[in-house]
Amino acid sequence: MSRRSIEMTDALYAYLLENSLRETDLLRRLREETAGLPGAGMQIAPEQGQFMALLAELIGARHCLEIGTFTGYSALAVALALPPDGRLIACDVNEKTTAVARRYWQEAGVAGKIDLRLAPALETLDTLLAEGAAGRFDFAFIDADKSNYEAYYERCLELLRDGGLIAVDNVLWGGAVTNPAPGDSDTRAIRALNAKIASDQRVSCSMLPLGDGLTLVRKRSAQAN
C-alpha cells in the first residue's frame, strides 16, 4: 500500500486501458485522426473522456458547457452520455479543427445535442449570462487558453447551478506548476487558478493526477458558504 497515487508505468497504463476503457469505435477513430494533426498534444486521454462522461451521468447532467473543443473528442464523449434532450454548448475559435469535430458528431448522431459557438469563449459566456442563463448549467469543462483560465472559471461558476460540476484540465501542466517562479504566462495562470480554487469556499474541490491533471469543482449552495 502507498500513501500517494501509484506511478503509472507503461505496462500499468496498458492494463488500465484494457480493463476499464470502453471507447467506441468512433471515439477511437477520432482520437487516431487527431493524433496526426498539428497540436495533437491538446487531445485529452481516452480514459479522461470516459471519466467525464461518467461524471455527466452521475450528476444527471442535461445542460453542459465546454470551453475549448479542438477536434471534439471530449464534447463527443460527454454528448453520448447525455439524455435525448441534453445539450452541450461548445466554445472554440478554430473553424478547421472544429470541422473535424462536426464530422464525427454528425456520424455519432449527436450533432443536434451540440451547439458549437465559434467566437472567443468569454464573449459566448458573457452572452449567456446577459441572456439570463446563470444557474442553468450542470457541468462545465475548461480546456482552452490558459491566460483566461480564471475568467473562464468565474463565468462558469456563475452559470452553474448549485451542485453543478466544473472540470478544469491541464492543472499539473506537465509538472511545470511545481516551479514557484515560472517564466511563462500560461504556467503562472494555471498556478494562480490552482491556488484560488484550493481556498475558494464557494466550492468543494479535488485535484486528480488524471491526464495532465484534472481538478473537479462542485459549486456549493449559497447557504453552505
C-alpha positions in Angstrom: 0.0 0.0 0.0 1.1 3.6 -0.5 0.3 7.0 0.8 0.4 8.5 -2.6 -1.1 7.8 -6.1 0.6 4.9 -7.8 3.2 5.6 -10.5 1.6 4.9 -13.9 4.2 2.8 -15.8 3.6 2.0 -19.5 2.6 -1.6 -18.5 0.2 -0.4 -15.8 -1.3 2.2 -18.1 -1.9 -0.5 -20.7 -3.6 -2.7 -18.1 -5.8 0.2 -17.0 -7.0 0.8 -20.6 -7.5 -3.0 -21.2 -9.6 -3.4 -18.0 -11.5 -0.1 -18.0 -11.7 1.8 -21.3 -15.0 1.4 -23.2 -14.0 3.7 -26.1 -16.4 3.4 -29.0 -15.0 2.8 -32.5 -16.0 6.3 -33.4 -14.2 7.9 -30.5 -11.1 5.7 -31.3 -11.1 6.8 -34.9 -11.4 10.5 -33.9 -8.5 10.1 -31.5 -6.4 8.4 -34.1 -7.1 11.1 -36.7 -6.4 13.8 -34.2 -3.0 12.3 -33.4 -1.9 13.1 -36.9 -2.9 16.8 -36.8 -1.0 19.9 -35.6 -1.5 20.5 -31.9 -2.3 16.8 -31.3 -1.0 17.2 -27.8 -4.1 19.1 -26.9 -6.1 15.9 -27.2 -7.3 14.6 -23.9 -6.6 11.0 -22.9 -9.3 8.5 -23.7 -9.8 7.4 -20.0 -10.3 11.1 -19.2 -13.1 11.4 -21.8 -14.7 8.3 -20.3 -14.4 9.7 -16.8 -16.0 12.9 -17.8 -18.9 11.1 -19.4 -19.3 9.1 -16.2 -19.4 12.4 -14.2 -22.1 13.7 -16.5 -24.1 10.6 -15.9 -23.6 10.7 -12.1 -24.9 14.2 -11.7 -27.7 13.7 -14.3 -26.4 16.5 -16.5 -28.6 17.9 -19.2 -27.0 21.3 -19.8 -23.3 21.4 -20.3 -20.5 23.8 -21.3 -17.2 23.2 -22.9 -14.5 25.8 -23.1 -12.1 24.7 -25.8 -13.2 22.0 -28.2 -10.3 21.3 -30.6 -11.4 18.2 -32.7 -14.3 17.4 -30.5 -13.3 14.3 -28.6 -14.4 15.5 -25.1 -17.6 17.0 -26.5 -18.5 13.7 -28.2 -17.7 11.7 -25.1 -20.0 13.9 -22.9 -22.7 14.2 -25.5 -23.0 10.5 -25.9 -23.7 10.3 -22.1 -26.4 13.0 -22.2 -30.1 12.1 -22.3 -32.0 12.7 -25.6 -32.9 16.2 -24.5 -29.4 17.1 -23.3 -27.5 19.9 -24.8 -23.8 21.0 -24.8 -22.6 24.4 -25.8 -19.0 24.1 -27.2 -16.9 27.2 -27.3 -13.9 27.5 -29.8 -12.4 29.8 -32.3 -10.8 27.4 -34.8 -13.0 26.5 -37.8 -10.6 24.0 -39.2 -10.3 21.7 -36.1 -13.9 22.0 -35.3 -14.8 20.9 -38.8 -13.3 17.6 -37.8 -15.4 17.6 -34.7 -18.6 18.3 -36.6 -18.0 15.4 -38.9 -17.7 12.9 -36.0 -20.6 14.5 -34.1 -22.8 14.0 -37.2 -21.7 10.4 -37.6 -22.4 9.7 -34.0 -25.9 11.1 -34.2 -25.2 13.8 -31.5 -24.8 16.9 -33.7 -28.3 18.0 -32.6 -27.1 17.9 -28.9 -24.0 20.1 -29.5 -24.3 23.9 -30.1 -20.8 25.0 -31.4 -20.2 28.7 -30.8 -17.2 29.9 -33.0 -16.2 33.0 -31.0 -14.0 33.9 -28.2 -15.3 31.9 -25.2 -15.5 34.9 -22.9 -17.9 36.5 -25.4 -20.0 33.4 -25.5 -20.1 33.1 -21.7 -20.9 36.8 -21.2 -23.7 36.5 -23.8 -25.2 33.5 -21.9 -25.1 35.5 -18.7 -26.7 38.5 -20.3 -29.4 36.2 -21.6 -30.2 35.1 -18.0 -28.6 31.7 -18.1 -26.9 32.0 -14.7 -27.5 28.9 -12.6 -28.8 26.8 -15.6 -25.9 24.6 -16.4 -25.0 21.3 -14.7 -21.5 20.6 -16.0 -18.6 22.6 -17.5 -15.2 21.6 -18.9 -12.5 24.2 -19.1 -9.6 23.3 -21.5 -8.7 26.4 -23.5 -6.1 29.2 -23.5 -4.6 29.3 -20.0 -4.3 33.0 -19.7 -8.1 33.3 -19.4 -8.5 30.3 -17.1 -9.5 32.4 -14.1 -12.0 34.3 -16.1 -13.5 31.1 -17.5 -13.7 29.7 -14.0 -15.6 32.7 -12.7 -18.1 32.7 -15.6 -18.7 29.0 -15.4 -19.2 29.2 -11.7 -21.9 31.8 -12.2 -23.5 29.8 -15.0 -23.6 26.6 -12.9 -26.5 25.5 -10.7 -25.8 24.7 -7.1 -24.3 21.3 -7.0 -23.1 21.7 -10.6 -19.6 20.5 -11.6 -16.6 22.1 -13.3 -13.7 20.0 -14.6 -10.5 22.1 -15.2 -7.9 20.5 -17.4 -4.1 20.8 -17.5 -3.8 21.8 -13.9 -0.5 19.9 -13.5 0.8 21.3 -16.8 3.4 18.6 -17.4 4.9 19.2 -14.0 5.7 22.9 -14.7 3.4 24.1 -11.9 6.0 23.0 -9.3 8.2 25.9 -10.3 7.3 28.7 -7.9 8.6 31.4 -10.3 7.7 30.2 -13.8 8.9 32.2 -16.8 5.8 31.8 -18.9 2.3 33.3 -18.5 0.5 30.1 -19.1 2.1 28.3 -16.1 1.6 31.4 -13.9 -2.1 31.5 -14.9 -2.6 27.8 -14.0 -0.7 28.2 -10.7 -2.9 31.2 -9.8 -6.1 29.4 -10.5 -5.0 26.2 -8.7 -4.2 28.3 -5.6 -7.5 30.2 -5.9 -9.6 27.0 -6.2 -7.8 25.4 -3.2 -9.0 28.2 -0.9 -12.3 29.0 -2.6 -15.1 28.5 0.0 -17.8 28.7 -2.7 -16.8 25.2 -3.9 -15.7 21.7 -2.9 -12.8 20.5 -5.0 -10.3 17.8 -5.7 -7.2 17.8 -8.0 -6.6 14.5 -9.7 -3.5 13.1 -11.4 -5.5 12.2 -14.5 -4.2 13.1 -17.9 -2.3 16.3 -17.5 -4.1 16.9 -14.2 -7.8 17.4 -13.7 -9.5 19.5 -11.0 -13.1 18.8 -10.1 -15.0 21.7 -8.6 -18.5 21.3 -7.2 -20.5 24.5 -6.6 -21.8 24.8 -3.1 -25.2 26.4 -2.4 -25.1 29.9 -1.1 -26.4 28.7 2.3 -23.4 26.3 2.6 -20.8 29.1 2.2 
